[in-house]
């Protein structure tokens, strides 16, 4: 019985030990003053990704609608993740699983309707 959980235990141990080792090595290197050199110069403040020079203040406010779209996408992505295994094992699960999934989809449809009604899906 314990052999079945050996792989999970090893994965958990590595997952707990690795961050601690990395933090310890980082602290040791900081104590020894081994760091990346601090580079100053015109190349540091040059344009980074798109190659277009910025005009005005570069710290402009970001549109929150991008985050709202991402959040709605994640919600409906999670819906797809829950629907696939349910659809595959639908016949073995029976009526209680059908009722629970109907409630789940109803909650998602109401949430989608609310987002649509509030104008969250309109690009402004």
Backbone as JSON Lines, residues from 0, in Angstrom:
{"i":0,"aa":"X","n":[0.82,-1.19,0.0],"ca":[0.0,0.0,0.0],"c":[0.87,1.25,0.0]}
{"i":1,"aa":"X","n":[1.93,1.27,0.79],"ca":[2.8,2.44,0.84],"c":[3.6,2.62,-0.44]}
{"i":2,"aa":"X","n":[3.86,1.53,-1.16],"ca":[4.6,1.62,-2.41],"c":[3.84,2.45,-3.44]}
{"i":3,"aa":"X","n":[2.52,2.43,-3.35],"ca":[1.71,3.21,-4.29],"c":[1.94,4.71,-4.11]}
{"i":4,"aa":"X","n":[2.24,5.13,-2.92],"ca":[2.4,6.55,-2.62],"c":[3.86,7.0,-2.62]}
{"i":5,"aa":"X","n":[4.77,6.11,-2.96],"ca":[6.19,6.46,-2.96],"c":[6.51,7.55,-3.98]}
{"i":6,"aa":"X","n":[5.95,7.46,-5.17],"ca":[6.18,8.47,-6.21],"c":[5.64,9.83,-5.81]}
{"i":7,"aa":"X","n":[4.47,9.83,-5.22],"ca":[3.87,11.09,-4.76],"c":[4.7,11.69,-3.64]}
{"i":8,"aa":"X","n":[5.18,10.85,-2.74],"ca":[6.01,11.34,-1.64],"c":[7.33,11.91,-2.13]}
{"i":9,"aa":"X","n":[7.94,11.25,-3.12],"ca":[9.19,11.77,-3.67],"c":[8.95,13.1,-4.39]}
{"i":10,"aa":"X","n":[7.88,13.19,-5.14],"ca":[7.54,14.44,-5.83],"c":[7.3,15.55,-4.83]}
{"i":11,"aa":"X","n":[6.61,15.27,-3.74],"ca":[6.35,16.26,-2.71],"c":[7.65,16.67,-2.02]}
{"i":12,"aa":"X","n":[8.53,15.72,-1.75],"ca":[9.8,16.04,-1.1],"c":[10.66,16.94,-1.98]}
{"i":13,"aa":"X","n":[10.75,16.62,-3.26],"ca":[11.53,17.45,-4.18],"c":[10.9,18.83,-4.3]}
{"i":14,"aa":"X","n":[9.57,18.88,-4.34],"ca":[8.87,20.15,-4.43],"c":[9.06,21.02,-3.21]}
{"i":15,"aa":"X","n":[9.29,20.43,-2.06],"ca":[9.53,21.21,-0.85],"c":[11.01,21.54,-0.65]}
{"i":16,"aa":"X","n":[11.88,20.62,-1.03],"ca":[13.31,20.81,-0.78],"c":[13.95,21.77,-1.8]}
{"i":17,"aa":"X","n":[13.57,21.68,-3.08],"ca":[14.2,22.5,-4.11],"c":[14.11,24.0,-3.83]}
{"i":18,"aa":"X","n":[12.95,24.55,-3.49],"ca":[12.91,25.99,-3.2],"c":[13.78,26.37,-2.0]}
{"i":19,"aa":"X","n":[13.85,25.5,-1.01],"ca":[14.68,25.79,0.15],"c":[16.16,25.8,-0.22]}
{"i":20,"aa":"X","n":[16.58,24.86,-1.08],"ca":[17.97,24.83,-1.53],"c":[18.28,26.08,-2.35]}
{"i":21,"aa":"X","n":[17.39,26.47,-3.23],"ca":[17.62,27.66,-4.06],"c":[17.72,28.9,-3.19]}
{"i":22,"aa":"X","n":[16.85,29.03,-2.19],"ca":[16.91,30.18,-1.28],"c":[18.2,30.17,-0.48]}
{"i":23,"aa":"X","n":[18.65,29.0,-0.04],"ca":[19.89,28.91,0.73],"c":[21.1,29.29,-0.13]}
{"i":24,"aa":"X","n":[21.15,28.81,-1.36],"ca":[22.26,29.17,-2.25],"c":[22.24,30.67,-2.55]}
{"i":25,"aa":"X","n":[21.05,31.22,-2.75],"ca":[20.94,32.66,-3.0],"c":[21.43,33.47,-1.8]}
{"i":26,"aa":"X","n":[21.04,33.07,-0.6],"ca":[21.5,33.77,0.6],"c":[23.01,33.65,0.77]}
{"i":27,"aa":"X","n":[23.56,32.48,0.47],"ca":[25.0,32.28,0.57],"c":[25.75,33.16,-0.43]}
{"i":28,"aa":"X","n":[25.28,33.22,-1.65],"ca":[25.92,34.06,-2.66],"c":[25.81,35.55,-2.3]}
{"i":29,"aa":"X","n":[24.72,35.93,-1.68],"ca":[24.58,37.32,-1.26],"c":[25.55,37.64,-0.12]}
{"i":30,"aa":"X","n":[25.73,36.71,0.79],"ca":[26.68,36.91,1.89],"c":[28.11,37.03,1.36]}
{"i":31,"aa":"X","n":[28.4,36.28,0.3],"ca":[29.74,36.31,-0.28],"c":[29.91,37.46,-1.27]}
{"i":32,"aa":"X","n":[28.88,38.27,-1.41],"ca":[28.86,39.41,-2.32],"c":[29.12,39.02,-3.77]}
{"i":33,"aa":"X","n":[28.62,37.88,-4.16],"ca":[28.71,37.44,-5.55],"c":[27.37,37.79,-6.2]}
{"i":34,"aa":"X","n":[27.37,38.85,-6.99],"ca":[26.14,39.33,-7.62],"c":[26.41,39.67,-9.07]}
{"i":35,"aa":"X","n":[25.32,39.91,-9.77],"ca":[25.46,40.41,-11.13],"c":[25.98,41.84,-11.07]}
{"i":36,"aa":"X","n":[26.81,42.22,-12.03],"ca":[27.3,43.6,-12.01],"c":[26.16,44.57,-12.32]}
{"i":37,"aa":"X","n":[26.18,45.7,-11.65],"ca":[25.17,46.72,-11.88],"c":[25.6,47.55,-13.09]}
{"i":38,"aa":"X","n":[24.84,47.47,-14.17],"ca":[25.2,48.13,-15.41],"c":[24.37,49.4,-15.55]}
{"i":39,"aa":"X","n":[25.03,50.5,-15.7],"ca":[24.37,51.77,-15.98],"c":[24.82,52.24,-17.35]}
{"i":40,"aa":"X","n":[23.97,52.92,-18.03],"ca":[24.35,53.45,-19.33],"c":[23.14,53.65,-20.21]}
{"i":41,"aa":"X","n":[23.35,54.16,-21.4],"ca":[22.21,54.46,-22.28],"c":[21.5,53.2,-22.77]}
{"i":42,"aa":"X","n":[22.18,52.08,-22.87],"ca":[21.54,50.85,-23.35],"c":[20.51,50.33,-22.35]}
{"i":43,"aa":"X","n":[20.69,50.65,-21.09],"ca":[19.76,50.17,-20.07],"c":[18.38,50.8,-20.24]}
{"i":44,"aa":"X","n":[18.33,52.03,-20.7],"ca":[17.07,52.75,-20.83],"c":[16.57,52.77,-22.26]}
{"i":45,"aa":"X","n":[17.1,51.91,-23.11],"ca":[16.69,51.85,-24.5],"c":[15.35,51.12,-24.61]}
{"i":46,"aa":"X","n":[14.73,51.21,-25.79],"ca":[13.44,50.56,-26.03],"c":[13.62,49.06,-25.91]}
{"i":47,"aa":"X","n":[12.64,48.39,-25.27],"ca":[12.82,46.98,-24.94],"c":[12.26,46.03,-26.0]}
{"i":48,"aa":"X","n":[10.95,45.9,-26.11],"ca":[10.41,44.83,-26.94],"c":[9.95,45.27,-28.32]}
{"i":49,"aa":"X","n":[9.06,46.23,-28.4],"ca":[8.42,46.5,-29.68],"c":[9.27,47.38,-30.59]}
{"i":50,"aa":"X","n":[10.23,48.11,-30.06],"ca":[11.09,48.93,-30.88],"c":[10.53,50.3,-31.19]}
{"i":51,"aa":"X","n":[9.38,50.63,-30.65],"ca":[8.76,51.93,-30.89],"c":[9.11,52.84,-29.74]}
{"i":52,"aa":"X","n":[9.63,54.0,-30.08],"ca":[9.95,54.98,-29.04],"c":[8.67,55.46,-28.37]}
{"i":53,"aa":"X","n":[8.7,55.56,-27.06],"ca":[7.52,56.04,-26.34],"c":[7.48,57.56,-26.39]}
{"i":54,"aa":"X","n":[6.28,58.08,-26.38],"ca":[6.08,59.53,-26.36],"c":[5.35,59.87,-25.08]}
{"i":55,"aa":"X","n":[5.89,60.78,-24.33],"ca":[5.28,61.17,-23.08],"c":[5.66,60.21,-21.96]}
{"i":56,"aa":"X","n":[4.82,60.2,-20.94],"ca":[5.06,59.37,-19.77],"c":[4.82,57.9,-20.12]}
{"i":57,"aa":"X","n":[5.78,57.04,-19.8],"ca":[5.62,55.62,-20.12],"c":[4.81,54.87,-19.08]}
{"i":58,"aa":"X","n":[4.55,55.46,-17.96],"ca":[3.79,54.8,-16.91],"c":[2.32,55.18,-17.03]}
{"i":59,"aa":"X","n":[1.72,54.83,-18.16],"ca":[0.31,55.13,-18.38],"c":[-0.54,54.06,-17.72]}
{"i":60,"aa":"X","n":[-1.78,54.41,-17.45],"ca":[-2.68,53.44,-16.82],"c":[-3.11,52.4,-17.84]}
{"i":61,"aa":"X","n":[-3.22,51.17,-17.4],"ca":[-3.6,50.04,-18.23],"c":[-5.11,49.88,-18.21]}
{"i":62,"aa":"X","n":[-5.69,49.53,-19.36],"ca":[-7.14,49.33,-19.4],"c":[-7.52,48.07,-18.62]}
{"i":63,"aa":"X","n":[-8.44,48.22,-17.7],"ca":[-8.86,47.07,-16.89],"c":[-9.69,46.09,-17.69]}
{"i":64,"aa":"X","n":[-10.2,46.49,-18.84],"ca":[-11.01,45.55,-19.62],"c":[-10.19,44.36,-20.09]}
{"i":65,"aa":"X","n":[-8.88,44.53,-20.27],"ca":[-8.03,43.4,-20.64],"c":[-8.08,42.32,-19.55]}
{"i":66,"aa":"X","n":[-7.99,42.75,-18.31],"ca":[-8.02,41.81,-17.2],"c":[-9.4,41.17,-17.06]}
{"i":67,"aa":"X","n":[-10.44,41.93,-17.35],"ca":[-11.79,41.39,-17.26],"c":[-12.0,40.32,-18.32]}
{"i":68,"aa":"X","n":[-11.53,40.58,-19.54],"ca":[-11.61,39.55,-20.59],"c":[-10.84,38.31,-20.18]}
{"i":69,"aa":"X","n":[-9.67,38.47,-19.62],"ca":[-8.86,37.33,-19.2],"c":[-9.57,36.54,-18.11]}
{"i":70,"aa":"X","n":[-10.18,37.24,-17.17],"ca":[-10.89,36.56,-16.09],"c":[-12.09,35.78,-16.61]}
{"i":71,"aa":"X","n":[-12.84,36.36,-17.51],"ca":[-13.99,35.66,-18.09],"c":[-13.51,34.46,-18.9]}
{"i":72,"aa":"X","n":[-12.39,34.61,-19.62],"ca":[-11.84,33.48,-20.37],"c":[-11.46,32.34,-19.43]}
{"i":73,"aa":"X","n":[-10.84,32.66,-18.31],"ca":[-10.43,31.63,-17.36],"c":[-11.65,30.91,-16.79]}
{"i":74,"aa":"X","n":[-12.7,31.66,-16.49],"ca":[-13.91,31.03,-15.95],"c":[-14.49,30.03,-16.94]}
{"i":75,"aa":"X","n":[-14.57,30.41,-18.21],"ca":[-15.15,29.5,-19.19],"c":[-14.17,28.4,-19.6]}
{"i":76,"aa":"X","n":[-12.9,28.62,-19.4],"ca":[-11.93,27.56,-19.61],"c":[-12.07,26.49,-18.52]}
{"i":77,"aa":"X","n":[-12.28,26.92,-17.3],"ca":[-12.51,25.98,-16.2],"c":[-13.79,25.2,-16.45]}
{"i":78,"aa":"X","n":[-14.79,25.86,-17.02],"ca":[-16.02,25.15,-17.35],"c":[-15.73,24.01,-18.32]}
{"i":79,"aa":"X","n":[-14.91,24.27,-19.33],"ca":[-14.58,23.22,-20.3],"c":[-13.81,22.09,-19.63]}
{"i":80,"aa":"X","n":[-12.94,22.43,-18.68],"ca":[-12.18,21.41,-17.98],"c":[-13.1,20.5,-17.16]}
{"i":81,"aa":"X","n":[-14.14,21.07,-16.57],"ca":[-15.08,20.25,-15.8],"c":[-16.06,19.5,-16.68]}
{"i":82,"aa":"X","n":[-16.4,20.06,-17.83],"ca":[-17.39,19.41,-18.69],"c":[-16.86,18.17,-19.4]}
{"i":83,"aa":"X","n":[-15.6,18.18,-19.79],"ca":[-15.07,17.05,-20.57],"c":[-15.1,15.72,-19.81]}
{"i":84,"aa":"X","n":[-14.53,15.64,-18.59],"ca":[-14.59,14.34,-17.89],"c":[-16.03,13.93,-17.55]}
{"i":85,"aa":"X","n":[-16.85,14.92,-17.27],"ca":[-18.25,14.62,-16.97],"c":[-18.93,14.02,-18.19]}
{"i":86,"aa":"X","n":[-18.67,14.57,-19.38],"ca":[-19.29,14.06,-20.6],"c":[-18.79,12.66,-20.94]}
{"i":87,"aa":"X","n":[-17.52,12.4,-20.64],"ca":[-16.95,11.08,-20.96],"c":[-17.57,10.0,-20.08]}
{"i":88,"aa":"X","n":[-17.81,10.31,-18.81],"ca":[-18.34,9.3,-17.87],"c":[-19.81,9.55,-17.54]}
{"i":89,"aa":"X","n":[-20.53,10.18,-18.45],"ca":[-21.91,10.57,-18.18],"c":[-22.81,9.39,-17.85]}
{"i":90,"aa":"X","n":[-22.7,8.3,-18.58],"ca":[-23.62,7.17,-18.38],"c":[-23.38,6.45,-17.05]}
{"i":91,"aa":"X","n":[-22.13,6.44,-16.57],"ca":[-21.86,5.77,-15.3],"c":[-22.26,6.62,-14.1]}
{"i":92,"aa":"X","n":[-22.32,7.94,-14.28],"ca":[-22.58,8.82,-13.14],"c":[-24.06,8.88,-12.75]}
{"i":93,"aa":"X","n":[-24.94,8.86,-13.7],"ca":[-26.36,8.82,-13.39],"c":[-26.99,10.18,-13.21]}
{"i":94,"aa":"X","n":[-28.21,10.16,-12.66],"ca":[-29.03,11.37,-12.53],"c":[-28.46,12.41,-11.56]}
{"i":95,"aa":"X","n":[-27.93,12.04,-10.39],"ca":[-27.4,13.08,-9.5],"c":[-26.29,13.92,-10.13]}
{"i":96,"aa":"X","n":[-25.43,13.28,-10.92],"ca":[-24.36,14.03,-11.59],"c":[-24.94,14.95,-12.66]}
{"i":97,"aa":"X","n":[-26.01,14.49,-13.33],"ca":[-26.66,15.34,-14.33],"c":[-27.25,16.59,-13.68]}
{"i":98,"aa":"X","n":[-27.88,16.41,-12.53],"ca":[-28.48,17.55,-11.83],"c":[-27.4,18.52,-11.36]}
{"i":99,"aa":"X","n":[-26.31,18.0,-10.83],"ca":[-25.22,18.86,-10.37],"c":[-24.59,19.63,-11.53]}
{"i":100,"aa":"X","n":[-24.41,18.97,-12.67],"ca":[-23.83,19.67,-13.82],"c":[-24.81,20.68,-14.38]}
{"i":101,"aa":"X","n":[-26.09,20.4,-14.31],"ca":[-27.09,21.36,-14.76],"c":[-27.04,22.62,-13.88]}
{"i":102,"aa":"X","n":[-26.87,22.45,-12.58],"ca":[-26.74,23.59,-11.66],"c":[-25.47,24.37,-11.97]}
{"i":103,"aa":"X","n":[-24.37,23.66,-12.22],"ca":[-23.09,24.29,-12.54],"c":[-23.2,25.13,-13.82]}
{"i":104,"aa":"X","n":[-23.78,24.57,-14.86],"ca":[-23.92,25.3,-16.12],"c":[-24.89,26.46,-15.96]}
{"i":105,"aa":"X","n":[-25.93,26.29,-15.16],"ca":[-26.87,27.39,-14.92],"c":[-26.17,28.56,-14.24]}
{"i":106,"aa":"X","n":[-25.32,28.28,-13.26],"ca":[-24.57,29.35,-12.59],"c":[-23.66,30.06,-13.59]}
{"i":107,"aa":"X","n":[-23.0,29.3,-14.47],"ca":[-22.13,29.92,-15.47],"c":[-22.92,30.75,-16.48]}
{"i":108,"aa":"X","n":[-24.07,30.28,-16.89],"ca":[-24.89,31.04,-17.84],"c":[-25.38,32.33,-17.2]}
{"i":109,"aa":"X","n":[-25.78,32.27,-15.93],"ca":[-26.21,33.48,-15.23],"c":[-25.04,34.45,-15.11]}
{"i":110,"aa":"X","n":[-23.84,33.96,-14.83],"ca":[-22.66,34.82,-14.76],"c":[-22.34,35.44,-16.11]}
{"i":111,"aa":"X","n":[-22.45,34.67,-17.18],"ca":[-22.22,35.19,-18.52],"c":[-23.25,36.24,-18.88]}
{"i":112,"aa":"X","n":[-24.49,35.99,-18.54],"ca":[-25.57,36.96,-18.8],"c":[-25.32,38.25,-18.03]}
{"i":113,"aa":"X","n":[-24.9,38.14,-16.78],"ca":[-24.62,39.32,-15.97],"c":[-23.45,40.12,-16.55]}
{"i":114,"aa":"X","n":[-22.39,39.42,-16.99],"ca":[-21.25,40.12,-17.59],"c":[-21.67,40.82,-18.88]}
{"i":115,"aa":"X","n":[-22.53,40.18,-19.64],"ca":[-23.02,40.79,-20.88],"c":[-23.89,42.0,-20.57]}
{"i":116,"aa":"X","n":[-24.77,41.86,-19.58],"ca":[-25.68,42.96,-19.21],"c":[-24.92,44.17,-18.68]}
{"i":117,"aa":"X","n":[-23.84,43.94,-17.93],"ca":[-23.05,45.03,-17.36],"c":[-22.12,45.67,-18.39]}
{"i":118,"aa":"X","n":[-22.04,45.1,-19.58],"ca":[-21.18,45.66,-20.62],"c":[-19.74,45.25,-20.49]}
{"i":119,"aa":"X","n":[-19.46,44.2,-19.75],"ca":[-18.09,43.75,-19.55],"c":[-17.49,43.15,-20.82]}
{"i":120,"aa":"X","n":[-18.33,42.74,-21.75],"ca":[-17.83,42.11,-22.96],"c":[-17.74,43.09,-24.13]}
{"i":121,"aa":"X","n":[-18.05,44.35,-23.88],"ca":[-17.95,45.37,-24.94],"c":[-16.57,45.99,-24.91]}
{"i":122,"aa":"X","n":[-16.01,46.13,-26.09],"ca":[-14.7,46.73,-26.21],"c":[-14.86,48.23,-26.35]}
{"i":123,"aa":"X","n":[-14.36,48.96,-25.35],"ca":[-14.55,50.42,-25.35],"c":[-13.26,51.12,-25.62]}
